[in-house]
Amino acid sequence: MRPARAAAIGGCVVLAGCGDAHYSWGWYVVSPFDARGLKNIGFLIDGLLTTVSVSLIAIVLAMLLGAALALVAMSRRRALRACYRVYVELVRALPVLVLLLWVYYGLPVVFGIEFGVFTAGVLTLAISDSAFEAEVFRGGIQSIGAGQTEAAQALGLTGWQSMRLVVLPQAIRRILPALGNQFVYVLKMSSLISVIGLQELTRRANELSLVEFRPLEIYSFLILEYLALILIVSWLVRRLEARMAR
């Protein structure tokens, strides 16, 4: 289970607030019918592009790295397979927040490599998700029968051509739902980048709550933003899955 921490915290706060009969709700801070609320909504939605951009770039990098790692896992060399297993187990064991802090604050000190908040966030999400992507791709490739490869090679295709033209297209169709789940995971984990100052959805909600002193209402709106994003992604994945099935 991989909950979006900001959305979960916001939901708990809302539930706690609903139990207080004396709490006076102030939905005007996020109301589209109020000039102040409309301005606040614009401020919050401005972080949407950053969240989507970080997530899209990170998932593409994670998929590329994961596919490459899956090919390493299929190698006949035991040393390469051992390196793959060490990488996957190590990265999956690291909390995303800890990895993010190390990339942003640790790399400049240890290796003299310094990244901006956007780049550090993208790299962290890509590295963290690549271990999961690698296992997804590995499982998908291994689910394709050996007869497919043998038939491709009988037609004169090389090992790489067989993988690229025959095995991978079939594997991707099978693992598409899992890839969609990973994109949702990256979208939710992008909220953690707010701790290093990236102006994405969660960071803007935090800043606005400090100005308006209405965290319940603002975090409730944040939950709706993430919910809308995830529903759209899920719908797109289902459409793509149905199209590939045809």
MODELLER restraints for C-alpha pairs under 7 A, 6 or more apart:
rsr = mdl.restraints
at = mdl.atoms
rsr.add(forms.Gaussian(group=physical.xy_distance, feature=features.Distance(at['CA:2:A'], at['CA:185:A']), mean=6.84, stdev=0.5))
rsr.add(forms.Gaussian(group=physical.xy_distance, feature=features.Distance(at['CA:4:A'], at['CA:188:A']), mean=4.68, stdev=0.5))
rsr.add(forms.Gaussian(group=physical.xy_distance, feature=features.Distance(at['CA:4:A'], at['CA:189:A']), mean=6.10, stdev=0.5))
rsr.add(forms.Gaussian(group=physical.xy_distance, feature=features.Distance(at['CA:6:A'], at['CA:191:A']), mean=6.55, stdev=0.5))
rsr.add(forms.Gaussian(group=physical.xy_distance, feature=features.Distance(at['CA:6:A'], at['CA:202:A']), mean=6.78, stdev=0.5))
rsr.add(forms.Gaussian(group=physical.xy_distance, feature=features.Distance(at['CA:7:A'], at['CA:222:A']), mean=6.96, stdev=0.5))
rsr.add(forms.Gaussian(group=physical.xy_distance, feature=features.Distance(at['CA:7:A'], at['CA:223:A']), mean=5.24, stdev=0.5))
rsr.add(forms.Gaussian(group=physical.xy_distance, feature=features.Distance(at['CA:10:A'], at['CA:219:A']), mean=4.98, stdev=0.5))
rsr.add(forms.Gaussian(group=physical.xy_distance, feature=features.Distance(at['CA:10:A'], at['CA:220:A']), mean=6.31, stdev=0.5))
rsr.add(forms.Gaussian(group=physical.xy_distance, feature=features.Distance(at['CA:11:A'], at['CA:220:A']), mean=6.86, stdev=0.5))
rsr.add(forms.Gaussian(group=physical.xy_distance, feature=features.Distance(at['CA:13:A'], at['CA:216:A']), mean=6.34, stdev=0.5))
rsr.add(forms.Gaussian(group=physical.xy_distance, feature=features.Distance(at['CA:14:A'], at['CA:216:A']), mean=5.48, stdev=0.5))
rsr.add(forms.Gaussian(group=physical.xy_distance, feature=features.Distance(at['CA:14:A'], at['CA:220:A']), mean=6.79, stdev=0.5))
rsr.add(forms.Gaussian(group=physical.xy_distance, feature=features.Distance(at['CA:17:A'], at['CA:23:A']), mean=6.80, stdev=0.5))
rsr.add(forms.Gaussian(group=physical.xy_distance, feature=features.Distance(at['CA:26:A'], at['CA:217:A']), mean=6.98, stdev=0.5))
rsr.add(forms.Gaussian(group=physical.xy_distance, feature=features.Distance(at['CA:27:A'], at['CA:217:A']), mean=6.03, stdev=0.5))
rsr.add(forms.Gaussian(group=physical.xy_distance, feature=features.Distance(at['CA:28:A'], at['CA:34:A']), mean=6.19, stdev=0.5))
rsr.add(forms.Gaussian(group=physical.xy_distance, feature=features.Distance(at['CA:28:A'], at['CA:37:A']), mean=5.46, stdev=0.5))
rsr.add(forms.Gaussian(group=physical.xy_distance, feature=features.Distance(at['CA:29:A'], at['CA:36:A']), mean=6.35, stdev=0.5))
rsr.add(forms.Gaussian(group=physical.xy_distance, feature=features.Distance(at['CA:29:A'], at['CA:37:A']), mean=4.28, stdev=0.5))
rsr.add(forms.Gaussian(group=physical.xy_distance, feature=features.Distance(at['CA:29:A'], at['CA:40:A']), mean=6.64, stdev=0.5))
rsr.add(forms.Gaussian(group=physical.xy_distance, feature=features.Distance(at['CA:30:A'], at['CA:37:A']), mean=4.23, stdev=0.5))
rsr.add(forms.Gaussian(group=physical.xy_distance, feature=features.Distance(at['CA:30:A'], at['CA:38:A']), mean=6.52, stdev=0.5))
rsr.add(forms.Gaussian(group=physical.xy_distance, feature=features.Distance(at['CA:30:A'], at['CA:40:A']), mean=6.11, stdev=0.5))
rsr.add(forms.Gaussian(group=physical.xy_distance, feature=features.Distance(at['CA:30:A'], at['CA:41:A']), mean=5.75, stdev=0.5))
rsr.add(forms.Gaussian(group=physical.xy_distance, feature=features.Distance(at['CA:30:A'], at['CA:218:A']), mean=6.84, stdev=0.5))
rsr.add(forms.Gaussian(group=physical.xy_distance, feature=features.Distance(at['CA:31:A'], at['CA:37:A']), mean=4.57, stdev=0.5))
rsr.add(forms.Gaussian(group=physical.xy_distance, feature=features.Distance(at['CA:31:A'], at['CA:38:A']), mean=6.12, stdev=0.5))
rsr.add(forms.Gaussian(group=physical.xy_distance, feature=features.Distance(at['CA:32:A'], at['CA:38:A']), mean=4.68, stdev=0.5))
rsr.add(forms.Gaussian(group=physical.xy_distance, feature=features.Distance(at['CA:44:A'], at['CA:201:A']), mean=6.25, stdev=0.5))
rsr.add(forms.Gaussian(group=physical.xy_distance, feature=features.Distance(at['CA:44:A'], at['CA:204:A']), mean=5.81, stdev=0.5))
rsr.add(forms.Gaussian(group=physical.xy_distance, feature=features.Distance(at['CA:44:A'], at['CA:205:A']), mean=6.39, stdev=0.5))
rsr.add(forms.Gaussian(group=physical.xy_distance, feature=features.Distance(at['CA:47:A'], at['CA:199:A']), mean=6.01, stdev=0.5))
rsr.add(forms.Gaussian(group=physical.xy_distance, feature=features.Distance(at['CA:47:A'], at['CA:200:A']), mean=4.20, stdev=0.5))
rsr.add(forms.Gaussian(group=physical.xy_distance, feature=features.Distance(at['CA:47:A'], at['CA:201:A']), mean=4.61, stdev=0.5))
rsr.add(forms.Gaussian(group=physical.xy_distance, feature=features.Distance(at['CA:47:A'], at['CA:204:A']), mean=6.67, stdev=0.5))
rsr.add(forms.Gaussian(group=physical.xy_distance, feature=features.Distance(at['CA:48:A'], at['CA:200:A']), mean=6.39, stdev=0.5))
rsr.add(forms.Gaussian(group=physical.xy_distance, feature=features.Distance(at['CA:48:A'], at['CA:201:A']), mean=5.79, stdev=0.5))
rsr.add(forms.Gaussian(group=physical.xy_distance, feature=features.Distance(at['CA:50:A'], at['CA:200:A']), mean=5.33, stdev=0.5))
rsr.add(forms.Gaussian(group=physical.xy_distance, feature=features.Distance(at['CA:51:A'], at['CA:190:A']), mean=6.58, stdev=0.5))
rsr.add(forms.Gaussian(group=physical.xy_distance, feature=features.Distance(at['CA:51:A'], at['CA:200:A']), mean=5.26, stdev=0.5))
rsr.add(forms.Gaussian(group=physical.xy_distance, feature=features.Distance(at['CA:51:A'], at['CA:201:A']), mean=6.47, stdev=0.5))
rsr.add(forms.Gaussian(group=physical.xy_distance, feature=features.Distance(at['CA:54:A'], at['CA:122:A']), mean=5.62, stdev=0.5))
rsr.add(forms.Gaussian(group=physical.xy_distance, feature=features.Distance(at['CA:55:A'], at['CA:186:A']), mean=5.88, stdev=0.5))
rsr.add(forms.Gaussian(group=physical.xy_distance, feature=features.Distance(at['CA:55:A'], at['CA:187:A']), mean=5.49, stdev=0.5))
rsr.add(forms.Gaussian(group=physical.xy_distance, feature=features.Distance(at['CA:55:A'], at['CA:190:A']), mean=6.67, stdev=0.5))
rsr.add(forms.Gaussian(group=physical.xy_distance, feature=features.Distance(at['CA:57:A'], at['CA:122:A']), mean=6.74, stdev=0.5))
rsr.add(forms.Gaussian(group=physical.xy_distance, feature=features.Distance(at['CA:58:A'], at['CA:122:A']), mean=5.02, stdev=0.5))
rsr.add(forms.Gaussian(group=physical.xy_distance, feature=features.Distance(at['CA:58:A'], at['CA:123:A']), mean=6.81, stdev=0.5))
rsr.add(forms.Gaussian(group=physical.xy_distance, feature=features.Distance(at['CA:58:A'], at['CA:125:A']), mean=5.75, stdev=0.5))
rsr.add(forms.Gaussian(group=physical.xy_distance, feature=features.Distance(at['CA:58:A'], at['CA:126:A']), mean=4.58, stdev=0.5))
rsr.add(forms.Gaussian(group=physical.xy_distance, feature=features.Distance(at['CA:59:A'], at['CA:126:A']), mean=6.20, stdev=0.5))
rsr.add(forms.Gaussian(group=physical.xy_distance, feature=features.Distance(at['CA:59:A'], at['CA:183:A']), mean=6.26, stdev=0.5))
rsr.add(forms.Gaussian(group=physical.xy_distance, feature=features.Distance(at['CA:59:A'], at['CA:186:A']), mean=6.98, stdev=0.5))
rsr.add(forms.Gaussian(group=physical.xy_distance, feature=features.Distance(at['CA:61:A'], at['CA:126:A']), mean=5.74, stdev=0.5))
rsr.add(forms.Gaussian(group=physical.xy_distance, feature=features.Distance(at['CA:62:A'], at['CA:126:A']), mean=4.50, stdev=0.5))
rsr.add(forms.Gaussian(group=physical.xy_distance, feature=features.Distance(at['CA:62:A'], at['CA:127:A']), mean=6.49, stdev=0.5))
rsr.add(forms.Gaussian(group=physical.xy_distance, feature=features.Distance(at['CA:62:A'], at['CA:129:A']), mean=5.75, stdev=0.5))
rsr.add(forms.Gaussian(group=physical.xy_distance, feature=features.Distance(at['CA:62:A'], at['CA:130:A']), mean=4.35, stdev=0.5))
rsr.add(forms.Gaussian(group=physical.xy_distance, feature=features.Distance(at['CA:62:A'], at['CA:133:A']), mean=6.66, stdev=0.5))
rsr.add(forms.Gaussian(group=physical.xy_distance, feature=features.Distance(at['CA:63:A'], at['CA:130:A']), mean=6.44, stdev=0.5))
rsr.add(forms.Gaussian(group=physical.xy_distance, feature=features.Distance(at['CA:63:A'], at['CA:133:A']), mean=5.95, stdev=0.5))
rsr.add(forms.Gaussian(group=physical.xy_distance, feature=features.Distance(at['CA:65:A'], at['CA:130:A']), mean=5.91, stdev=0.5))
rsr.add(forms.Gaussian(group=physical.xy_distance, feature=features.Distance(at['CA:66:A'], at['CA:130:A']), mean=4.74, stdev=0.5))
rsr.add(forms.Gaussian(group=physical.xy_distance, feature=features.Distance(at['CA:66:A'], at['CA:131:A']), mean=6.40, stdev=0.5))
rsr.add(forms.Gaussian(group=physical.xy_distance, feature=features.Distance(at['CA:66:A'], at['CA:133:A']), mean=4.77, stdev=0.5))
rsr.add(forms.Gaussian(group=physical.xy_distance, feature=features.Distance(at['CA:66:A'], at['CA:134:A']), mean=3.85, stdev=0.5))
rsr.add(forms.Gaussian(group=physical.xy_distance, feature=features.Distance(at['CA:66:A'], at['CA:137:A']), mean=6.92, stdev=0.5))
rsr.add(forms.Gaussian(group=physical.xy_distance, feature=features.Distance(at['CA:67:A'], at['CA:134:A']), mean=5.81, stdev=0.5))
rsr.add(forms.Gaussian(group=physical.xy_distance, feature=features.Distance(at['CA:67:A'], at['CA:137:A']), mean=5.89, stdev=0.5))
rsr.add(forms.Gaussian(group=physical.xy_distance, feature=features.Distance(at['CA:69:A'], at['CA:84:A']), mean=6.64, stdev=0.5))
rsr.add(forms.Gaussian(group=physical.xy_distance, feature=features.Distance(at['CA:69:A'], at['CA:134:A']), mean=5.66, stdev=0.5))
rsr.add(forms.Gaussian(group=physical.xy_distance, feature=features.Distance(at['CA:70:A'], at['CA:134:A']), mean=5.03, stdev=0.5))
rsr.add(forms.Gaussian(group=physical.xy_distance, feature=features.Distance(at['CA:70:A'], at['CA:135:A']), mean=6.85, stdev=0.5))
rsr.add(forms.Gaussian(group=physical.xy_distance, feature=features.Distance(at['CA:70:A'], at['CA:137:A']), mean=5.87, stdev=0.5))
rsr.add(forms.Gaussian(group=physical.xy_distance, feature=features.Distance(at['CA:70:A'], at['CA:138:A']), mean=4.83, stdev=0.5))
rsr.add(forms.Gaussian(group=physical.xy_distance, feature=features.Distance(at['CA:72:A'], at['CA:80:A']), mean=6.24, stdev=0.5))
rsr.add(forms.Gaussian(group=physical.xy_distance, feature=features.Distance(at['CA:72:A'], at['CA:81:A']), mean=6.42, stdev=0.5))
rsr.add(forms.Gaussian(group=physical.xy_distance, feature=features.Distance(at['CA:72:A'], at['CA:84:A']), mean=6.68, stdev=0.5))
rsr.add(forms.Gaussian(group=physical.xy_distance, feature=features.Distance(at['CA:73:A'], at['CA:81:A']), mean=4.96, stdev=0.5))
rsr.add(forms.Gaussian(group=physical.xy_distance, feature=features.Distance(at['CA:73:A'], at['CA:84:A']), mean=5.95, stdev=0.5))
rsr.add(forms.Gaussian(group=physical.xy_distance, feature=features.Distance(at['CA:75:A'], at['CA:81:A']), mean=6.54, stdev=0.5))
rsr.add(forms.Gaussian(group=physical.xy_distance, feature=features.Distance(at['CA:88:A'], at['CA:131:A']), mean=4.79, stdev=0.5))
rsr.add(forms.Gaussian(group=physical.xy_distance, feature=features.Distance(at['CA:91:A'], at['CA:128:A']), mean=6.00, stdev=0.5))
rsr.add(forms.Gaussian(group=physical.xy_distance, feature=features.Distance(at['CA:91:A'], at['CA:131:A']), mean=6.28, stdev=0.5))
rsr.add(forms.Gaussian(group=physical.xy_distance, feature=features.Distance(at['CA:92:A'], at['CA:128:A']), mean=6.78, stdev=0.5))
rsr.add(forms.Gaussian(group=physical.xy_distance, feature=features.Distance(at['CA:92:A'], at['CA:131:A']), mean=6.25, stdev=0.5))
rsr.add(forms.Gaussian(group=physical.xy_distance, feature=features.Distance(at['CA:96:A'], at['CA:128:A']), mean=6.57, stdev=0.5))
rsr.add(forms.Gaussian(group=physical.xy_distance, feature=features.Distance(at['CA:97:A'], at['CA:192:A']), mean=6.37, stdev=0.5))
rsr.add(forms.Gaussian(group=physical.xy_distance, feature=features.Distance(at['CA:99:A'], at['CA:124:A']), mean=6.44, stdev=0.5))
rsr.add(forms.Gaussian(group=physical.xy_distance, feature=features.Distance(at['CA:100:A'], at['CA:121:A']), mean=6.71, stdev=0.5))
rsr.add(forms.Gaussian(group=physical.xy_distance, feature=features.Distance(at['CA:100:A'], at['CA:124:A']), mean=5.43, stdev=0.5))
rsr.add(forms.Gaussian(group=physical.xy_distance, feature=features.Distance(at['CA:103:A'], at['CA:120:A']), mean=6.29, stdev=0.5))
rsr.add(forms.Gaussian(group=physical.xy_distance, feature=features.Distance(at['CA:103:A'], at['CA:124:A']), mean=6.93, stdev=0.5))
rsr.add(forms.Gaussian(group=physical.xy_distance, feature=features.Distance(at['CA:104:A'], at['CA:115:A']), mean=6.56, stdev=0.5))
rsr.add(forms.Gaussian(group=physical.xy_distance, feature=features.Distance(at['CA:104:A'], at['CA:120:A']), mean=5.78, stdev=0.5))
rsr.add(forms.Gaussian(group=physical.xy_distance, feature=features.Distance(at['CA:107:A'], at['CA:113:A']), mean=5.37, stdev=0.5))
rsr.add(forms.Gaussian(group=physical.xy_distance, feature=features.Distance(at['CA:107:A'], at['CA:114:A']), mean=6.47, stdev=0.5))
rsr.add(forms.Gaussian(group=physical.xy_distance, feature=features.Distance(at['CA:108:A'], at['CA:114:A']), mean=4.82, stdev=0.5))
rsr.add(forms.Gaussian(group=physical.xy_distance, feature=features.Distance(at['CA:117:A'], at['CA:196:A']), mean=6.47, stdev=0.5))
rsr.add(forms.Gaussian(group=physical.xy_distance, feature=features.Distance(at['CA:117:A'], at['CA:197:A']), mean=6.78, stdev=0.5))
rsr.add(forms.Gaussian(group=physical.xy_distance, feature=features.Distance(at['CA:117:A'], at['CA:198:A']), mean=5.79, stdev=0.5))
rsr.add(forms.Gaussian(group=physical.xy_distance, feature=features.Distance(at['CA:118:A'], at['CA:198:A']), mean=6.50, stdev=0.5))
rsr.add(forms.Gaussian(group=physical.xy_distance, feature=features.Distance(at['CA:121:A'], at['CA:193:A']), mean=5.81, stdev=0.5))
rsr.add(forms.Gaussian(group=physical.xy_distance, feature=features.Distance(at['CA:125:A'], at['CA:186:A']), mean=6.60, stdev=0.5))
rsr.add(forms.Gaussian(group=physical.xy_distance, feature=features.Distance(at['CA:136:A'], at['CA:175:A']), mean=6.80, stdev=0.5))
rsr.add(forms.Gaussian(group=physical.xy_distance, feature=features.Distance(at['CA:140:A'], at['CA:171:A']), mean=4.76, stdev=0.5))
rsr.add(forms.Gaussian(group=physical.xy_distance, feature=features.Distance(at['CA:140:A'], at['CA:174:A']), mean=6.50, stdev=0.5))
rsr.add(forms.Gaussian(group=physical.xy_distance, feature=features.Distance(at['CA:140:A'], at['CA:175:A']), mean=5.91, stdev=0.5))
rsr.add(forms.Gaussian(group=physical.xy_distance, feature=features.Distance(at['CA:141:A'], at['CA:167:A']), mean=6.65, stdev=0.5))
rsr.add(forms.Gaussian(group=physical.xy_distance, feature=features.Distance(at['CA:141:A'], at['CA:168:A']), mean=6.69, stdev=0.5))
rsr.add(forms.Gaussian(group=physical.xy_distance, feature=features.Distance(at['CA:141:A'], at['CA:171:A']), mean=5.38, stdev=0.5))
rsr.add(forms.Gaussian(group=physical.xy_distance, feature=features.Distance(at['CA:144:A'], at['CA:167:A']), mean=6.66, stdev=0.5))
rsr.add(forms.Gaussian(group=physical.xy_distance, feature=features.Distance(at['CA:144:A'], at['CA:171:A']), mean=6.73, stdev=0.5))
rsr.add(forms.Gaussian(group=physical.xy_distance, feature=features.Distance(at['CA:149:A'], at['CA:162:A']), mean=5.98, stdev=0.5))
rsr.add(forms.Gaussian(group=physical.xy_distance, feature=features.Distance(at['CA:152:A'], at['CA:162:A']), mean=5.64, stdev=0.5))
rsr.add(forms.Gaussian(group=physical.xy_distance, feature=features.Distance(at['CA:153:A'], at['CA:162:A']), mean=6.73, stdev=0.5))
rsr.add(forms.Gaussian(group=physical.xy_distance, feature=features.Distance(at['CA:173:A'], at['CA:244:A']), mean=6.66, stdev=0.5))
rsr.add(forms.Gaussian(group=physical.xy_distance, feature=features.Distance(at['CA:176:A'], at['CA:241:A']), mean=6.68, stdev=0.5))
rsr.add(forms.Gaussian(group=physical.xy_distance, feature=features.Distance(at['CA:180:A'], at['CA:234:A']), mean=6.88, stdev=0.5))
rsr.add(forms.Gaussian(group=physical.xy_distance, feature=features.Distance(at['CA:180:A'], at['CA:237:A']), mean=5.95, stdev=0.5))
rsr.add(forms.Gaussian(group=physical.xy_distance, feature=features.Distance(at['CA:184:A'], at['CA:230:A']), mean=6.14, stdev=0.5))
rsr.add(forms.Gaussian(group=physical.xy_distance, feature=features.Distance(at['CA:191:A'], at['CA:202:A']), mean=5.57, stdev=0.5))
rsr.add(forms.Gaussian(group=physical.xy_distance, feature=features.Distance(at['CA:194:A'], at['CA:200:A']), mean=6.66, stdev=0.5))
rsr.add(forms.Gaussian(group=physical.xy_distance, feature=features.Distance(at['CA:194:A'], at['CA:202:A']), mean=6.19, stdev=0.5))
rsr.add(forms.Gaussian(group=physical.xy_distance, feature=features.Distance(at['CA:194:A'], at['CA:203:A']), mean=4.78, stdev=0.5))
rsr.add(forms.Gaussian(group=physical.xy_distance, feature=features.Distance(at['CA:205:A'], at['CA:218:A']), mean=6.29, stdev=0.5))
rsr.add(forms.Gaussian(group=physical.xy_distance, feature=features.Distance(at['CA:205:A'], at['CA:219:A']), mean=6.64, stdev=0.5))
rsr.add(forms.Gaussian(group=physical.xy_distance, feature=features.Distance(at['CA:205:A'], at['CA:222:A']), mean=6.86, stdev=0.5))
rsr.add(forms.Gaussian(group=physical.xy_distance, feature=features.Distance(at['CA:209:A'], at['CA:215:A']), mean=4.85, stdev=0.5))
rsr.add(forms.Gaussian(group=physical.xy_distance, feature=features.Distance(at['CA:209:A'], at['CA:218:A']), mean=6.43, stdev=0.5))
